[in-house]
């Protein structure tokens, strides 16, 4: 199994997730958001950020220990 390629794939996905969080952060900075919309966006941001952290951690772990 090619752990270096797998780690690069995880890190690439982490970068995509990080980029997907930016528009949500920008939307949350806008005024006139309703309560429901704010809560929904915050939950989505938290979920994507958790996924980002997991991908990043896994990618770095594989790179450090198997590459």
N, C-alpha and C positions, 0 to 999 in steps of 0.2 A: 504494500500500500504506500502511495506517495503522500507522506504527511505534509511535506512542504506545499504541494499543490492544494491539498485540503485546507491547510492553514490560510493560504492566500485566498481561497474561495470564501472561507469564513470572514476574513478581513474585508473582502470586497462586499459581501452582504452587509457587514456592519457599516461600511461607508454609505451604502444605499439607504439603509435605515436612518442614518444620521441626516442624510439629505432630505429624507421624507419628513423629518421632525420640524425642519425649518419653517415650512409654510404654516404648520399648526401653531408654532410659537408666534409667528407674525399675526395670525388670525386672532390668537388670544390677546394680543396687545391692543387690538381694535376695541373701540368703545361701542356701546349699543349692542352688545351681545346679550342674549337672554340667558337666564339662569340655566335652563336645560342645555342650551348649546354650549355654554361655558363648561359645564360638568362633562358633557360628552367629549369635548375637545381635550379636556384635561385627562380624562381616562384614556383616550386614544394616544395622547402624548406619552403618558406613563407606560402604556403597553409597548409602544414602539421603542421607548428608551430602554426598557427592560430587555427587549429582544436585542437591541444594539449592544448592550453590555454583555449579554450572554455570547453573542457572536464574536465580539472583540476579545473577551476573555478566552474563549475556546481557541480562536485563531492564534493569539499570542502564546497560549500554553503549548499548542502543537508546534509552533515555530521554535520555542525555547527547548522543548524536551525531545523532539524527534527530528529536527532539521540539522 
